[in-house]
Amino acid sequence: MFKVEKPEMINKTFRLPLELVERLSTVAQNQNVSLNNLVKQCCEYALNDLAEEETD
């Protein structure tokens, strides 16, 4: 049976350099995803890569 899942989310505020936000916004627009979604994916990718490096 199909079940719609909604992950628990929390709002946080982070200060990022203007140039980084502009670059992220450009990528998000080019990939047709929200800026929030792109930042989430970037963080997950970085943390997963970091975890792999720590086990080496």
Summary of the structure (lengths in Angstrom):
residues: 56
radius of gyration: 14.6
end to end distance: 40.9
largest distance: 45.3
contacts: 81
relative contact order: 0.08
helix: 62%
strand: 0%
